[in-house]
């Protein structure tokens, strides 16, 4: 009994004899709710399977989920509740750049792992932060793929950016400018809109005055759907592109026929591509109605989390988890994932898709 009591004293928050508590705060309501709901559903699909088989080293993984409505102020409150009330072991699956910017300082201050956020922002990658690990490609990677597509066969293409006026928009803009500079091009136009709104009228008016060849959109699915609807109605012929964070399946649902032809970068293989071993495993655990890029990413994130926890052994600590992640090399399906002390991004692969007949059809991988 004394030995057990001493072990309990040494245990980090969130580690109980039969469970490990993992905290997730992301958008489960509001105009970006589809992103958080999809990511959580995919993570649950994998974690439920692991728990049904006995958990990890005899402990079930309990996912404590909270809603932040994609609002950084709510993210801070939810994160404090997860750390102080629920006393979670790690933070996992946050959605967004402004929300991550609010949460990471809290995680770093307490040495709590901040794992696999749904964001490609550069500040989560460089400089390397000890507690932050990313699976997905960066916005630099996604912007490079989109600009390469926009300029293929049209080296002097006029490219505009329509961005959310916050840290997410700035992160995406930095990637686009970097890709343009590489090709000796300048941004043709920049217009902005406010987070968690669908008020895109002023930005559209600017586009109509000087129509570009391509508009790269940095935002979520509802404002893009509104922009597409009004742009098509106004006769704007520009081609539209968007990054993965937009939310592909939700965009298709909200935009309808106005979404046809939009090109989106993705950081996961197609959730319909059963030739990929990762996707085959995912399809076995996720019902067809819940299959989308968001839930596939949540599923892959959970796979990494489970493997890292396994490597912590029977007495997991946050320090051991971080060390296990820095030494982790594995494959997700056919995709190699590797971290190191100097690189906390697991992979950089980007896939391009185009909306055709109400579905995202793969173009090619980068």
Secondary structure, 3 states (H helix, E strand, C coil): CHHHHHHHHHCCCCEECCEEEEEEEECCCCCCHHHHHHHHHHHHHHHHHHHHCCCECCEEEEEEEEECCCCHHHHHHHHHHHHHCCCCCEEECCECHHHHHHHHHHHHHHCCCEECCECCCHHHCCCCCCCEEECCCCHHHHHHHHHHHHHCCCCCCCEEEEEECCHHHHHHHHHHHHHHHHCCCCCCEEEEECCCCCCCHHHHHHHHHCCCCEEEEECCHHHHHHHHHHHHHHCCCCEEEECHHHCHHHHHHHHHHHHCCCEEEECCCCCCCCCCHHHHHHHHHCCHHHCCHHHHHHHHHHHHHHHHHHCCCCCCCHHHHHHHHHCCEEEECCEEEECECCECECCCCCEEEEEECCEEEEEEEC
